[in-house]
Amino acid sequence: MGRLFCVIPCYNEQEVLPETSTRIREKLRDLISKNKIDADSRIVFVNDGSKDSTWDIISDLHYQDPIFQGINLSRNMGHQNALLAGLMTVKDFCDCAISLDADLQDDIDAIEAMIDKFNEGVDVVYGVRSKRAKDTFFKRATAEGFYKMMNGLGANTVYNHADYRLMSRRALLGLAEFGEVNLFLRGIVPMVGFKSDVVYYERAERFAGESKYPLKKMLAFAVEGVTSLSTKPIKLITGLGIFIFLVSIAVFIYSIVRYFQNQTVPGWTTTVLSVWFIGGLMMISLGVIGEYIGKIYLETKNRPRFIIESYLDDSEIKK
């Protein structure tokens, strides 16, 4: 039996917080009554620079019940940084921490199964979706394609796993050793190592509010994941460049032979298509290389990944 902290990043979640807090508190009380977690376990909401009344709601929850704690970031830092801020804050005061979203799409009943595996000696337990029957065809195809692409490009991710996971204290301490600014926790956590396992659950519909990950953000998230974890895209560009170079040699030899056979015909279409193809390929290549250069630029600046403005009750979190 250990002390559990549930870490929940929040950005403009005023519509879901009352229901989310009620359900998770009931789940933790149930686990406490079963002696599966310590009575001092906490629910920690991380306010990621919300523009609505999210922080006010978190404050009210804390004053009503000390099981609720809060971390207020100085500005919007992004989901991954907000999640890391919560995990790094609680790592020295918990036996294990579970990260989950505030929208109630992650099945909180899976928390008990995660705790059971933790009590059996597992350091990292991944919450994995059992199926995507409720997703649209487009959503299902793009999501599954994302995981396949990530693994194909060298990023070691858990298939159909987002950020719903349990980490033991020593796993959190291991995560703290990773200092990169460009965060993609789904790929970094497996690199920590230690014994891991999975718990399957069925993801529900969002309880209220709007998704914080529309298609545009999902695409940006995918690019962030690939370029922050793998150099394989650059290697693919190198291989493609070599292939095109060999093809150009073959075309050159073919053109010389046709010239001496007096069978050359002005190839305007071929020339135009070749120019556009090579030009497009060069632009794509420069774009990929630019992504890596941009990330190197940010890493060398060594900017803080998050800045905490205040705790609801510093002594409660750090006791």
One Martini backbone bead per residue (centre of mass of N, CA, C, O) as a GRO file, in nm:
protein
  319
    1MET     BB    1   0.093   0.038   0.026
    2GLY     BB    2   0.052   0.364  -0.121
    3ARG     BB    3   0.114   0.682  -0.240
    4LEU     BB    4  -0.117   0.858  -0.439
    5PHE     BB    5  -0.089   1.052  -0.745
    6CYS     BB    6  -0.304   1.253  -0.936
    7VAL     BB    7  -0.231   1.383  -1.261
    8ILE     BB    8  -0.400   1.689  -1.399
    9PRO     BB    9  -0.428   1.850  -1.673
   10CYS     BB   10  -0.536   2.203  -1.734
   11TYR     BB   11  -0.741   2.353  -2.007
   12ASN     BB   12  -1.024   2.481  -2.002
   13GLU     BB   13  -1.210   2.288  -1.757
   14GLN     BB   14  -1.486   2.394  -1.624
   15GLU     BB   15  -1.700   2.176  -1.734
   16VAL     BB   16  -1.549   1.904  -1.596
   17LEU     BB   17  -1.438   1.928  -1.300
   18PRO     BB   18  -1.676   1.854  -1.114
   19GLU     BB   19  -1.702   1.559  -1.221
   20THR     BB   20  -1.411   1.463  -1.210
   21SER     BB   21  -1.361   1.506  -0.905
   22THR     BB   22  -1.582   1.317  -0.803
   23ARG     BB   23  -1.495   1.049  -0.935
   24ILE     BB   24  -1.198   1.036  -0.832
   25ARG     BB   25  -1.259   1.051  -0.532
   26GLU     BB   26  -1.424   0.792  -0.519
   27LYS     BB   27  -1.197   0.607  -0.616
   28LEU     BB   28  -0.994   0.667  -0.387
   29ARG     BB   29  -1.177   0.589  -0.150
   30ASP     BB   30  -1.209   0.297  -0.238
   31LEU     BB   31  -0.902   0.225  -0.225
   32ILE     BB   32  -0.870   0.296   0.074
   33SER     BB   33  -1.084   0.091   0.185
   34LYS     BB   34  -0.900  -0.152   0.046
   35ASN     BB   35  -0.590  -0.097   0.103
   36LYS     BB   36  -0.428   0.011  -0.176
   37ILE     BB   37  -0.403   0.299  -0.047
   38ASP     BB   38  -0.327   0.579   0.093
   39ALA     BB   39  -0.486   0.833   0.278
   40ASP     BB   40  -0.268   1.058   0.147
   41SER     BB   41  -0.382   1.078  -0.110
   42ARG     BB   42  -0.387   1.259  -0.433
   43ILE     BB   43  -0.522   1.540  -0.626
   44VAL     BB   44  -0.358   1.694  -0.911
   45PHE     BB   45  -0.393   2.007  -1.045
   46VAL     BB   46  -0.291   2.156  -1.363
   47ASN     BB   47  -0.264   2.486  -1.451
   48ASP     BB   48  -0.240   2.585  -1.807
   49GLY     BB   49  -0.328   2.887  -1.846
   50SER     BB   50  -0.613   2.951  -1.805
   51LYS     BB   51  -0.905   3.160  -1.919
   52ASP     BB   52  -1.083   3.060  -1.712
   53SER     BB   53  -1.218   2.905  -1.402
   54THR     BB   54  -1.028   2.670  -1.323
   55TRP     BB   55  -0.867   2.777  -1.073
   56ASP     BB   56  -1.112   2.841  -0.896
   57ILE     BB   57  -1.214   2.550  -0.879
   58ILE     BB   58  -0.961   2.427  -0.754
   59SER     BB   59  -0.969   2.602  -0.500
   60ASP     BB   60  -1.245   2.509  -0.396
   61LEU     BB   61  -1.176   2.210  -0.372
   62HIS     BB   62  -0.951   2.242  -0.163
   63TYR     BB   63  -1.127   2.383   0.065
   64GLN     BB   64  -1.326   2.132   0.084
   65ASP     BB   65  -1.073   1.925   0.003
   66PRO     BB   66  -0.742   1.806   0.060
   67ILE     BB   67  -0.723   1.598  -0.177
   68PHE     BB   68  -0.694   1.863  -0.324
   69GLN     BB   69  -0.463   1.989  -0.558
   70GLY     BB   70  -0.243   2.265  -0.681
   71ILE     BB   71  -0.106   2.393  -0.997
   72ASN     BB   72   0.028   2.710  -1.110
   73LEU     BB   73   0.102   2.835  -1.399
   74SER     BB   74   0.227   3.122  -1.551
   75ARG     BB   75   0.152   2.968  -1.824
   76ASN     BB   76   0.114   2.840  -2.127
   77MET     BB   77   0.301   2.520  -2.195
   78GLY     BB   78   0.151   2.269  -2.238
   79HIS     BB   79   0.069   1.950  -2.185
   80GLN     BB   80   0.351   1.816  -2.136
   81ASN     BB   81   0.459   2.032  -1.935
   82ALA     BB   82   0.229   2.010  -1.730
   83LEU     BB   83   0.269   1.714  -1.666
   84LEU     BB   84   0.563   1.737  -1.575
   85ALA     BB   85   0.517   1.935  -1.344
   86GLY     BB   86   0.351   1.739  -1.173
   87LEU     BB   87   0.551   1.499  -1.155
   88MET     BB   88   0.797   1.666  -1.038
   89THR     BB   89   0.647   1.759  -0.778
   90VAL     BB   90   0.556   1.452  -0.664
   91LYS     BB   91   0.804   1.247  -0.668
   92ASP     BB   92   0.897   1.293  -0.346
   93PHE     BB   93   0.573   1.224  -0.221
   94CYS     BB   94   0.547   0.946  -0.367
   95ASP     BB   95   0.502   0.611  -0.484
   96CYS     BB   96   0.285   0.704  -0.703
   97ALA     BB   97   0.174   0.797  -1.043
   98ILE     BB   98  -0.114   0.929  -1.219
   99SER     BB   99  -0.189   1.002  -1.550
  100LEU     BB  100  -0.455   1.227  -1.666
  101ASP     BB  101  -0.732   1.345  -1.798
  102ALA     BB  102  -1.016   1.576  -1.757
  103ASP     BB  103  -1.247   1.438  -1.970
  104LEU     BB  104  -1.321   1.123  -1.899
  105GLN     BB  105  -1.198   0.915  -2.116
  106ASP     BB  106  -1.053   0.787  -1.897
  107ASP     BB  107  -1.076   0.497  -1.724
  108ILE     BB  108  -1.087   0.494  -1.376
  109ASP     BB  109  -1.110   0.180  -1.329
  110ALA     BB  110  -0.801   0.129  -1.412
  111ILE     BB  111  -0.655   0.214  -1.153
  112GLU     BB  112  -0.674  -0.051  -0.991
  113ALA     BB  113  -0.505  -0.222  -1.189
  114MET     BB  114  -0.251  -0.052  -1.161
  115ILE     BB  115  -0.210  -0.091  -0.857
  116ASP     BB  116  -0.182  -0.396  -0.862
  117LYS     BB  117   0.078  -0.394  -1.035
  118PHE     BB  118   0.244  -0.221  -0.844
  119ASN     BB  119   0.217  -0.425  -0.598
  120GLU     BB  120   0.381  -0.644  -0.788
  121GLY     BB  121   0.639  -0.449  -0.916
  122VAL     BB  122   0.549  -0.230  -1.111
  123ASP     BB  123   0.659   0.081  -1.255
  124VAL     BB  124   0.502   0.066  -1.543
  125VAL     BB  125   0.164   0.160  -1.644
  126TYR     BB  126  -0.027   0.117  -1.930
  127GLY     BB  127  -0.284   0.277  -2.094
  128VAL     BB  128  -0.487   0.080  -2.318
  129ARG     BB  129  -0.665   0.061  -2.590
  130SER     BB  130  -0.886  -0.190  -2.698
  131LYS     BB  131  -1.061   0.018  -2.880
  132ARG     BB  132  -1.220   0.213  -3.184
  133ALA     BB  133  -1.540   0.207  -3.239
  134LYS     BB  134  -1.617   0.526  -3.176
  135ASP     BB  135  -1.461   0.607  -3.406
  136THR     BB  136  -1.386   0.738  -3.675
  137PHE     BB  137  -1.234   0.651  -3.954
  138PHE     BB  138  -1.031   0.883  -3.958
  139LYS     BB  139  -0.938   0.868  -3.662
  140ARG     BB  140  -0.847   0.572  -3.667
  141ALA     BB  141  -0.646   0.585  -3.904
  142THR     BB  142  -0.460   0.815  -3.793
  143ALA     BB  143  -0.388   0.690  -3.520
  144GLU     BB  144  -0.269   0.421  -3.620
  145GLY     BB  145  -0.067   0.556  -3.814
  146PHE     BB  146   0.094   0.706  -3.599
  147TYR     BB  147   0.213   0.461  -3.445
  148LYS     BB  148   0.346   0.327  -3.690
  149MET     BB  149   0.524   0.565  -3.770
  150MET     BB  150   0.682   0.599  -3.508
  151ASN     BB  151   0.806   0.312  -3.506
  152GLY     BB  152   0.928   0.329  -3.799
  153LEU     BB  153   1.108   0.600  -3.700
  154GLY     BB  154   1.219   0.503  -3.391
  155ALA     BB  155   0.979   0.530  -3.192
  156ASN     BB  156   0.915   0.406  -2.865
  157THR     BB  157   0.590   0.304  -2.858
  158VAL     BB  158   0.269   0.252  -2.734
  159TYR     BB  159   0.008   0.108  -2.853
  160ASN     BB  160  -0.268   0.300  -2.783
  161HIS     BB  161  -0.105   0.522  -2.616
  162ALA     BB  162  -0.092   0.793  -2.420
  163ASP     BB  163  -0.111   0.950  -2.081
  164TYR     BB  164  -0.210   0.681  -1.937
  165ARG     BB  165  -0.028   0.637  -1.630
  166LEU     BB  166   0.199   0.457  -1.427
  167MET     BB  167   0.446   0.572  -1.179
  168SER     BB  168   0.701   0.533  -1.003
  169ARG     BB  169   0.934   0.687  -0.824
  170ARG     BB  170   1.183   0.574  -0.982
  171ALA     BB  171   1.069   0.650  -1.259
  172LEU     BB  172   1.051   0.956  -1.205
  173LEU     BB  173   1.353   0.992  -1.148
  174GLY     BB  174   1.433   0.899  -1.430
  175LEU     BB  175   1.277   1.120  -1.587
  176ALA     BB  176   1.443   1.364  -1.459
  177GLU     BB  177   1.706   1.302  -1.641
  178PHE     BB  178   1.544   1.433  -1.865
  179GLY     BB  179   1.632   1.756  -2.038
  180GLU     BB  180   1.449   1.811  -2.263
  181VAL     BB  181   1.245   2.045  -2.424
  182ASN     BB  182   1.139   1.837  -2.629
  183LEU     BB  183   0.833   1.688  -2.567
  184PHE     BB  184   0.766   1.312  -2.557
  185LEU     BB  185   0.643   1.099  -2.333
  186ARG     BB  186   0.565   0.842  -2.504
  187GLY     BB  187   0.885   0.806  -2.571
  188ILE     BB  188   1.041   0.849  -2.297
  189VAL     BB  189   0.932   0.645  -2.087
  190PRO     BB  190   1.044   0.378  -2.222
  191MET     BB  191   1.351   0.481  -2.172
  192VAL     BB  192   1.366   0.436  -1.861
  193GLY     BB  193   1.240   0.163  -1.790
  194PHE     BB  194   1.173  -0.096  -1.630
  195LYS     BB  195   0.904  -0.244  -1.524
  196SER     BB  196   0.629  -0.341  -1.742
  197ASP     BB  197   0.278  -0.272  -1.827
  198VAL     BB  198  -0.071  -0.340  -1.904
  199VAL     BB  199  -0.393  -0.167  -1.942
  200TYR     BB  200  -0.715  -0.221  -2.043
  201TYR     BB  201  -0.941   0.010  -2.218
  202GLU     BB  202  -1.233   0.206  -2.269
  203ARG     BB  203  -1.296   0.483  -2.442
  204ALA     BB  204  -1.464   0.766  -2.395
  205GLU     BB  205  -1.649   1.023  -2.410
  206ARG     BB  206  -1.664   1.339  -2.380
  207PHE     BB  207  -1.832   1.497  -2.133
  208ALA     BB  208  -1.713   1.796  -2.198
  209GLY     BB  209  -1.649   2.007  -2.420
  210GLU     BB  210  -1.346   2.054  -2.593
  211SER     BB  211  -1.102   1.961  -2.777
  212LYS     BB  212  -0.735   2.007  -2.748
  213TYR     BB  213  -0.704   1.806  -3.028
  214PRO     BB  214  -0.692   1.890  -3.313
  215LEU     BB  215  -0.564   1.824  -3.615
  216LYS     BB  216  -0.337   2.036  -3.607
  217LYS     BB  217  -0.218   1.942  -3.330
  218MET     BB  218  -0.169   1.647  -3.407
  219LEU     BB  219   0.039   1.703  -3.628
  220ALA     BB  220   0.238   1.858  -3.448
  221PHE     BB  221   0.277   1.622  -3.247
  222ALA     BB  222   0.398   1.423  -3.451
  223VAL     BB  223   0.644   1.591  -3.529
  224GLU     BB  224   0.756   1.615  -3.244
  225GLY     BB  225   0.797   1.313  -3.192
  226VAL     BB  226   0.989   1.244  -3.424
  227THR     BB  227   1.212   1.484  -3.393
  228SER     BB  228   1.270   1.420  -3.072
  229LEU     BB  229   1.352   1.087  -3.117
  230SER     BB  230   1.444   1.094  -3.434
  231THR     BB  231   1.680   1.049  -3.731
  232LYS     BB  232   1.543   0.896  -3.971
  233PRO     BB  233   1.447   1.115  -4.174
  234ILE     BB  234   1.738   1.193  -4.259
  235LYS     BB  235   1.815   0.913  -4.362
  236LEU     BB  236   1.593   0.902  -4.579
  237ILE     BB  237   1.696   1.144  -4.740
  238THR     BB  238   1.969   1.027  -4.807
  239GLY     BB  239   1.864   0.777  -4.958
  240LEU     BB  240   1.699   0.935  -5.169
  241GLY     BB  241   1.936   1.093  -5.286
  242ILE     BB  242   2.094   0.847  -5.389
  243PHE     BB  243   1.874   0.735  -5.572
  244ILE     BB  244   1.847   0.985  -5.758
  245PHE     BB  245   2.140   0.985  -5.848
  246LEU     BB  246   2.129   0.707  -5.990
  247VAL     BB  247   1.901   0.780  -6.183
  248SER     BB  248   2.052   1.016  -6.325
  249ILE     BB  249   2.272   0.841  -6.446
  250ALA     BB  250   2.085   0.664  -6.617
  251VAL     BB  251   1.961   0.901  -6.777
  252PHE     BB  252   2.226   1.002  -6.895
  253ILE     BB  253   2.302   0.747  -7.052
  254TYR     BB  254   2.044   0.731  -7.219
  255SER     BB  255   2.074   1.008  -7.357
  256ILE     BB  256   2.342   0.953  -7.502
  257VAL     BB  257   2.251   0.713  -7.670
  258ARG     BB  258   2.013   0.862  -7.816
  259TYR     BB  259   2.190   1.077  -7.946
  260PHE     BB  260   2.374   0.879  -8.122
  261GLN     BB  261   2.089   0.768  -8.258
  262ASN     BB  262   1.904   1.010  -8.339
  263GLN     BB  263   1.643   1.001  -8.094
  264THR     BB  264   1.587   1.283  -8.015
  265VAL     BB  265   1.340   1.461  -7.810
  266PRO     BB  266   1.179   1.712  -7.708
  267GLY     BB  267   1.129   1.726  -7.331
  268TRP     BB  268   0.931   1.923  -7.175
  269THR     BB  269   0.767   1.754  -6.971
  270THR     BB  270   1.003   1.607  -6.836
  271THR     BB  271   1.149   1.861  -6.739
  272VAL     BB  272   0.928   1.986  -6.564
  273LEU     BB  273   0.878   1.742  -6.378
  274SER     BB  274   1.168   1.727  -6.271
  275VAL     BB  275   1.184   2.006  -6.144
  276TRP     BB  276   0.942   1.974  -5.950
  277PHE     BB  277   1.040   1.723  -5.802
  278ILE     BB  278   1.313   1.825  -5.699
  279GLY     BB  279   1.207   2.083  -5.566
  280GLY     BB  280   1.016   1.945  -5.363
  281LEU     BB  281   1.228   1.764  -5.228
  282MET     BB  282   1.405   1.996  -5.124
  283MET     BB  283   1.192   2.134  -4.946
  284ILE     BB  284   1.137   1.896  -4.763
  285SER     BB  285   1.426   1.856  -4.666
  286LEU     BB  286   1.461   2.139  -4.544
  287GLY     BB  287   1.227   2.111  -4.344
  288VAL     BB  288   1.336   1.876  -4.177
  289ILE     BB  289   1.605   2.005  -4.103
  290GLY     BB  290   1.476   2.256  -3.971
  291GLU     BB  291   1.347   2.110  -3.734
  292TYR     BB  292   1.617   2.024  -3.606
  293ILE     BB  293   1.745   2.302  -3.580
  294GLY     BB  294   1.525   2.422  -3.400
  295LYS     BB  295   1.570   2.221  -3.164
  296ILE     BB  296   1.862   2.290  -3.113
  297TYR     BB  297   1.810   2.585  -3.043
  298LEU     BB  298   1.629   2.529  -2.794
  299GLU     BB  299   1.830   2.352  -2.634
  300THR     BB  300   2.063   2.569  -2.607
  301LYS     BB  301   1.889   2.766  -2.428
  302ASN     BB  302   1.763   2.624  -2.177
  303ARG     BB  303   1.472   2.641  -2.114
  304PRO     BB  304   1.213   2.629  -1.928
  305ARG     BB  305   0.941   2.402  -1.920
  306PHE     BB  306   0.851   2.538  -1.642
  307ILE     BB  307   0.643   2.768  -1.437
  308ILE     BB  308   0.565   2.821  -1.103
  309GLU     BB  309   0.353   3.032  -0.934
  310SER     BB  310   0.159   2.824  -0.760
  311TYR     BB  311   0.018   2.695  -0.475
  312LEU     BB  312  -0.235   2.622  -0.282
  313ASP     BB  313  -0.050   2.421  -0.079
  314ASP     BB  314   0.264   2.367  -0.009
  315SER     BB  315   0.245   2.184   0.249
  316GLU     BB  316   0.062   1.963   0.124
  317ILE     BB  317   0.258   1.870  -0.102
  318LYS     BB  318   0.540   1.883   0.096
  319LYS     BB  319   0.491   1.672   0.348
   0.00000   0.00000   0.00000
